[in-house]
Amino acid sequence: MLSMGRVSRYMFRRPELFVLGVLIVLFTGVLVNVTVFGYLEAVRLREHWRERFTIRAIFREDVSRESMERIREEVARHPLAGRVALILPEEARARFLERLGLSGEEVAGISFPASLEVVPRHIEDLPEIAAVLRTEEAFAEVFCGGKEVEGFLRLFRLLLQALGGFFLGVLGFGVFAIVVTTALVVQLRGREVEVLSLVGAPPAFSLAPFLLEGLFGGLLGGAGAYLLSFAFFVPFFRLVGEAFPGFLWVNVEELPMVFLPLDLGVGCGMGVLGMLLGHWRARRRRP
């Protein structure tokens, strides 16, 4: 009760600094939600596209059925391979006829080679799996989409890296802003901290109210970010999904359950970490 009384006294003594800290956490939380939504959308889109990014390795004509099965099992055990299917000549012929709407008489005399179809676990792993398959002598050709697919995959990897970098940058900005605010708060209350040190109070005693204030402010900021996202982002994304079916791959109804622990966890973590670093920075600068 004493610590909470000291915390409330600090907040009411400098309410503008406390409100500033809450707004920093709220603003950071909203940016985090936008970044996480973009990342989830990219991941869901990657899973949707994964089946379309199929590697087709054509077996040589002199490869036996047993060797094909053995190679299929070896490729299926590769950590980057997802679905692996052996396509025999009969199935390849049936697929060709169905795709073009032809009859069997029209392709009489044409041989269809057996092949191995490999779907990667992640589409960005496609070039690496194709390179592994090209080292197998049993394959005559390995097709994986050409330079256009490789260019798209490079762009996709760049997108994921940019989202990750932006996410870390947002968190870094929030923590830095709270550190600066906390250092200012500690300096303004430096006399009280100094008196506590002179009477033999342990550092944890003077630090405790700052940590509780950071935890409370982070909780308020995180809750505000969640409510703001729930009030504006979710209805907006739901409207976009209804107006443009297939444009969004994230289930909008799941967002509140994702944002709630994320916002509260990020808010509390930023508040406590910012207070710790700010308190440490301010005490180091004192003579």
C-alpha positions as CSV (number, residue, x, y, z in Angstrom):
1,M,0.0,0.0,0.0
2,L,2.9,2.3,0.8
3,S,4.4,1.8,-2.7
4,M,1.1,2.4,-4.4
5,G,0.7,5.6,-2.4
6,R,4.1,6.8,-3.4
7,V,3.3,5.9,-7.1
8,S,0.0,7.8,-7.0
9,R,1.8,10.8,-5.4
10,Y,4.4,10.8,-8.1
11,M,1.8,10.5,-10.9
12,F,-0.3,13.4,-9.5
13,R,2.8,15.5,-8.9
14,R,3.9,15.2,-12.5
15,P,0.8,14.0,-14.3
16,E,1.9,15.4,-17.7
17,L,4.9,13.1,-17.7
18,F,2.8,10.1,-16.8
19,V,0.3,10.9,-19.5
20,L,3.2,11.4,-22.0
21,G,4.5,7.9,-21.1
22,V,1.0,6.4,-21.6
23,L,0.6,8.1,-24.9
24,I,4.0,6.8,-26.1
25,V,3.1,3.3,-25.2
26,L,-0.3,3.7,-26.9
27,F,1.2,5.1,-30.1
28,T,3.8,2.3,-30.1
29,G,1.2,-0.3,-29.5
30,V,-0.9,0.9,-32.5
31,L,2.2,0.7,-34.7
32,V,3.0,-2.7,-33.4
33,N,-0.6,-3.9,-34.2
34,V,-0.3,-2.6,-37.8
35,T,3.1,-4.3,-38.2
36,V,1.8,-7.6,-36.7
37,F,-1.2,-7.5,-39.0
38,G,1.0,-7.0,-42.0
39,Y,3.2,-9.9,-41.0
40,L,0.2,-12.2,-40.4
41,E,-1.2,-11.2,-43.7
42,A,2.1,-12.0,-45.4
43,V,2.4,-15.4,-43.6
44,R,-1.2,-16.4,-44.5
45,L,-0.6,-15.3,-48.1
46,R,2.6,-17.4,-48.2
47,E,0.6,-20.4,-47.1
48,H,-2.0,-19.8,-49.8
49,W,0.7,-19.4,-52.5
50,R,2.7,-22.4,-51.3
51,E,0.8,-25.0,-53.4
52,R,1.3,-22.9,-56.5
53,F,5.1,-22.9,-56.1
54,T,5.7,-26.5,-57.1
55,I,9.1,-27.9,-58.2
56,R,8.9,-30.5,-61.0
57,A,11.9,-32.8,-61.5
58,I,11.7,-34.9,-64.6
59,F,13.2,-38.4,-64.2
60,R,15.5,-39.9,-66.9
61,E,13.9,-42.7,-68.9
62,D,16.4,-45.3,-67.7
63,V,15.5,-44.8,-64.0
64,S,13.7,-47.7,-62.5
65,R,10.5,-47.5,-60.4
66,E,12.3,-48.6,-57.3
67,S,14.9,-45.9,-57.7
68,M,12.1,-43.3,-58.1
69,E,10.5,-44.5,-54.9
70,R,13.8,-44.3,-53.0
71,I,14.5,-40.8,-54.3
72,R,11.0,-39.7,-53.3
73,E,11.5,-40.9,-49.8
74,E,14.9,-39.2,-49.5
75,V,13.5,-35.9,-50.8
76,A,10.5,-36.2,-48.4
77,R,12.9,-36.4,-45.5
78,H,14.5,-33.1,-46.4
79,P,13.7,-30.5,-43.8
80,L,12.7,-27.9,-46.4
81,A,10.4,-30.2,-48.3
82,G,6.7,-30.1,-47.7
83,R,4.5,-32.3,-50.0
84,V,6.4,-34.7,-52.2
85,A,4.5,-36.8,-54.9
86,L,5.7,-39.2,-57.5
87,I,3.9,-38.7,-60.8
88,L,4.0,-41.8,-63.0
89,P,3.7,-41.6,-66.8
90,E,0.1,-42.7,-66.7
91,E,-0.9,-40.0,-64.3
92,A,1.1,-37.4,-66.2
93,R,-0.7,-38.4,-69.4
94,A,-4.1,-38.2,-67.7
95,R,-3.3,-34.7,-66.3
96,F,-2.2,-33.5,-69.7
97,L,-5.4,-34.7,-71.4
98,E,-7.6,-33.2,-68.7
99,R,-5.8,-29.9,-68.7
100,L,-6.1,-29.4,-72.5
101,G,-9.4,-31.2,-73.0
102,L,-7.9,-33.7,-75.5
103,S,-8.7,-37.3,-76.2
104,G,-6.3,-40.2,-75.9
105,E,-6.2,-40.7,-79.6
106,E,-4.9,-37.2,-80.2
107,V,-1.7,-37.9,-78.1
108,A,-1.2,-41.5,-79.3
109,G,2.5,-42.2,-79.6
110,I,3.6,-39.4,-77.3
111,S,5.5,-40.6,-74.2
112,F,5.1,-38.8,-70.9
113,P,8.1,-39.1,-68.4
114,A,7.7,-39.7,-64.7
115,S,8.4,-36.8,-62.5
116,L,8.7,-35.8,-58.8
117,E,6.6,-32.9,-57.6
118,V,7.9,-31.1,-54.5
119,V,6.1,-28.3,-52.6
120,P,8.4,-26.5,-50.2
121,R,7.4,-25.9,-46.6
122,H,7.9,-22.2,-47.2
123,I,7.9,-20.6,-50.7
124,E,11.2,-18.7,-50.0
125,D,13.0,-22.1,-49.7
126,L,12.1,-23.1,-53.3
127,P,15.5,-22.1,-54.9
128,E,17.4,-24.1,-52.2
129,I,15.3,-27.2,-52.7
130,A,15.6,-26.9,-56.5
131,A,19.4,-26.7,-56.2
132,V,19.4,-29.9,-54.1
133,L,17.3,-31.7,-56.7
134,R,19.7,-30.6,-59.5
135,T,22.5,-32.5,-57.9
136,E,20.6,-35.8,-58.3
137,E,21.7,-37.6,-61.4
138,A,18.4,-39.4,-61.8
139,F,16.7,-36.2,-63.0
140,A,17.0,-35.0,-66.5
141,E,15.5,-31.5,-65.8
142,V,14.3,-29.6,-62.8
143,F,11.7,-26.8,-63.3
144,C,10.9,-24.3,-60.6
145,G,9.5,-21.3,-62.4
146,G,12.6,-19.5,-63.7
147,K,13.9,-16.1,-62.9
148,E,10.5,-14.5,-62.4
149,V,9.8,-16.8,-59.4
150,E,13.2,-16.2,-58.0
151,G,12.7,-12.4,-58.3
152,F,9.3,-12.7,-56.6
153,L,10.8,-14.8,-53.8
154,R,13.6,-12.2,-53.2
155,L,10.9,-9.5,-53.0
156,F,8.9,-11.6,-50.6
157,R,11.9,-12.2,-48.3
158,L,12.7,-8.5,-48.4
159,L,9.1,-7.7,-47.4
160,L,9.3,-10.1,-44.3
161,Q,12.7,-8.6,-43.4
162,A,11.3,-5.1,-43.7
163,L,8.3,-5.9,-41.5
164,G,10.7,-7.5,-38.9
165,G,13.0,-4.5,-39.0
166,F,10.1,-2.0,-38.7
167,F,8.7,-4.0,-35.7
168,L,12.0,-3.8,-33.9
169,G,12.4,-0.2,-34.8
170,V,9.0,0.6,-33.4
171,L,9.8,-1.2,-30.1
172,G,13.2,0.6,-30.0
173,F,11.6,4.0,-30.5
174,G,9.0,3.3,-27.7
175,V,11.6,2.1,-25.2
176,F,13.9,5.0,-26.1
177,A,11.1,7.6,-25.6
178,I,10.2,6.1,-22.3
179,V,13.8,6.0,-21.2
180,V,14.2,9.7,-21.9
181,T,10.9,10.5,-20.1
182,T,11.9,8.4,-17.1
183,A,15.3,10.0,-16.9
184,L,13.6,13.4,-16.8
185,V,11.2,12.2,-14.1
186,V,14.1,10.8,-12.0
187,Q,16.0,14.1,-12.4
188,L,13.0,16.1,-11.3
189,R,12.6,13.9,-8.3
190,G,16.4,13.7,-7.8
191,R,16.2,15.3,-4.4
192,E,14.0,12.7,-3.0
193,V,16.0,9.9,-4.5
194,E,19.2,11.5,-3.0
195,V,17.7,11.8,0.4
196,L,16.6,8.1,0.4
197,S,20.2,7.1,-0.6
198,L,21.6,9.2,2.2
199,V,19.4,7.6,4.9
200,G,20.6,4.2,3.8
201,A,17.5,3.1,1.8
202,P,18.4,0.4,-0.8
203,P,18.3,1.3,-4.5
204,A,15.3,-1.1,-4.9
205,F,13.3,1.1,-2.5
206,S,13.6,4.2,-4.6
207,L,13.2,2.2,-7.8
208,A,10.0,0.4,-6.8
209,P,7.6,3.3,-7.3
210,F,9.1,4.0,-10.8
211,L,8.7,0.3,-11.8
212,L,5.1,0.3,-10.6
213,E,4.4,3.5,-12.4
214,G,6.0,2.1,-15.6
215,L,3.9,-1.1,-15.2
216,F,0.7,0.9,-14.6
217,G,1.4,3.3,-17.4
218,G,2.4,0.5,-19.8
219,L,-0.8,-1.3,-18.9
220,L,-2.9,1.8,-19.6
221,G,-1.1,2.5,-22.8
222,G,-1.4,-1.2,-24.0
223,A,-5.1,-1.2,-23.1
224,G,-5.6,2.0,-25.0
225,A,-3.8,0.6,-28.1
226,Y,-6.0,-2.5,-27.9
227,L,-9.2,-0.5,-27.6
228,L,-8.2,1.9,-30.4
229,S,-7.3,-1.0,-32.7
230,F,-10.5,-2.9,-31.9
231,A,-12.6,0.2,-32.4
232,F,-11.1,1.3,-35.8
233,F,-8.8,-1.3,-37.4
234,V,-10.9,-4.4,-37.0
235,P,-14.1,-2.7,-38.5
236,F,-12.0,-1.3,-41.3
237,F,-10.4,-4.6,-42.2
238,R,-13.8,-6.3,-41.9
239,L,-15.2,-3.8,-44.4
240,V,-12.3,-4.3,-46.8
241,G,-12.7,-8.0,-46.6
242,E,-16.4,-7.7,-47.4
243,A,-15.8,-5.3,-50.3
244,F,-12.9,-7.2,-51.8
245,P,-13.3,-10.9,-51.2
246,G,-10.0,-12.7,-51.3
247,F,-8.0,-9.5,-50.7
248,L,-7.4,-10.2,-47.0
249,W,-6.2,-13.7,-45.8
250,V,-6.2,-12.9,-42.1
251,N,-9.3,-13.9,-40.3
252,V,-10.4,-10.5,-38.9
253,E,-12.4,-12.1,-36.1
254,E,-9.2,-13.5,-34.7
255,L,-7.5,-10.1,-34.4
256,P,-8.9,-9.1,-31.0
257,M,-7.6,-12.3,-29.4
258,V,-4.2,-11.7,-31.0
259,F,-4.0,-8.0,-30.1
260,L,-5.1,-8.3,-26.5
261,P,-2.1,-10.3,-25.1
262,L,0.2,-8.6,-27.5
263,D,-0.7,-5.0,-26.5
264,L,-0.8,-5.7,-22.8
265,G,2.5,-7.6,-22.9
266,V,4.3,-5.1,-25.1
267,G,2.9,-2.2,-23.0
268,C,3.9,-3.6,-19.7
269,G,7.3,-4.7,-21.0
270,M,8.0,-1.3,-22.5
271,G,6.9,0.5,-19.4
272,V,9.0,-1.6,-17.0
273,L,12.1,-1.7,-19.3
274,G,11.9,2.0,-20.0
275,M,11.7,2.8,-16.3
276,L,14.6,0.5,-15.4
277,L,16.9,2.0,-18.1
278,G,15.8,5.6,-17.4
279,H,16.3,5.2,-13.7
280,W,19.7,3.6,-14.2
281,R,20.7,6.4,-16.7
282,A,19.6,9.2,-14.5
283,R,21.4,7.8,-11.4
284,R,24.6,7.3,-13.4
285,R,24.6,11.0,-14.5
286,R,24.2,12.2,-10.9
287,P,27.5,13.3,-9.2
